[in-house]
Amino acid sequence: MEKKNQEQKQVRIELTEEQRQKIREATGKDAAAVEFTAEELEQRIAPARFVT
């Protein structure tokens, strides 16, 4: 089994003030941006759904 490339490029999304406020209200923490690998971002945008 191959190891995943540990140096995957990160995608950084800067948050608007409204988004920052929502995160602050939900978590009590401040965040200026969120970062994902391309794979993580793809999973959140178009999650795979399996029908059984």
C-alpha positions as CSV (number, residue, x, y, z in Angstrom):
1,M,0.0,0.0,0.0
2,E,1.4,3.4,-0.9
3,K,1.8,6.2,1.6
4,K,-0.2,9.3,1.0
5,N,1.9,12.3,0.0
6,Q,2.3,14.2,3.3
7,E,3.1,17.4,1.4
8,Q,-0.3,17.9,-0.2
9,K,-1.0,21.4,-1.2
10,Q,-3.3,23.3,1.2
11,V,-6.2,25.3,0.1
12,R,-6.8,28.4,2.3
13,I,-10.1,30.1,2.4
14,E,-10.3,33.5,4.0
15,L,-13.4,34.1,6.0
16,T,-15.7,37.1,5.9
17,E,-16.5,39.0,9.1
18,E,-20.0,37.4,9.1
19,Q,-18.4,33.9,8.8
20,R,-15.9,34.7,11.6
21,Q,-18.7,35.9,13.9
22,K,-20.7,32.6,13.3
23,I,-17.6,30.5,14.1
24,R,-17.0,32.7,17.2
25,E,-20.6,32.2,18.4
26,A,-20.5,28.4,17.7
27,T,-17.1,27.6,19.2
28,G,-16.0,30.6,21.3
29,K,-12.8,30.7,19.1
30,D,-11.6,33.2,16.5
31,A,-10.7,32.1,13.0
32,A,-9.6,34.2,10.1
33,A,-9.4,31.4,7.6
34,V,-9.9,27.6,7.1
35,E,-7.4,25.3,5.4
36,F,-7.9,22.0,3.7
37,T,-6.0,19.7,1.4
38,A,-7.5,19.5,-2.0
39,E,-8.9,16.0,-1.1
40,E,-10.5,17.3,2.1
41,L,-12.1,20.2,0.3
42,E,-13.4,17.9,-2.4
43,Q,-15.0,15.6,0.2
44,R,-16.8,18.5,1.7
45,I,-18.0,20.0,-1.6
46,A,-19.1,16.7,-3.2
47,P,-19.3,13.9,-0.6
48,A,-19.5,10.4,-2.0
49,R,-22.8,8.7,-1.3
50,F,-23.2,5.0,-1.4
51,V,-26.6,3.5,-2.0
52,T,-27.1,0.0,-0.6
